[in-house]
Amino acid sequence: MFLLLGFPIFLLGILLNALPIAIANAIMQKQVRRPEFKAPVFWAISLGTYLVWWLLWMVLLFIFTPLIGLLWLIIMPILGYIAILYAEYYKKARQQLKLNKLNKKQEQELIDLRSQIINSFKSQSSTNS
């Protein structure tokens, strides 16, 4: 139900906040070669482009509709955050649907494999200590 009711808010949040992120991603993909620098460069560029984007909206909205513009600028980052939460919830819901499609034998095999992996990491960390 949340997925259905939240979709319009998610869509609005994406439409209002995606351009600065897309610009930052394009610049990062073209300019940064080493993987360890991709995340910090992406973060810095997206912060800068989002601030410019937000200031552009602020100027345009205050010229045409000052009161609505102020409310819009408060709501815009909140909608972006809600869009991120919605995307994470959607991803988890899809994973749950995939899990529900498995039969009990497949599900138990995956649970056993997960336990083996966790135990392997635990034994590895205890030998390194």
Secondary structure, 3 states (H helix, E strand, C coil): CHHHHHHHHHHHHHHHHHHHHHHHHHHHHHHCCCHHHHHHHHHHHHHHHHHHHHHHHHHHHHHHCHHHHHHHHHHHHHHHHHHHHHHHHHHHHHHHHHHHHCCHHHHHHHHHHHHHHHHHHHHHHHHHC
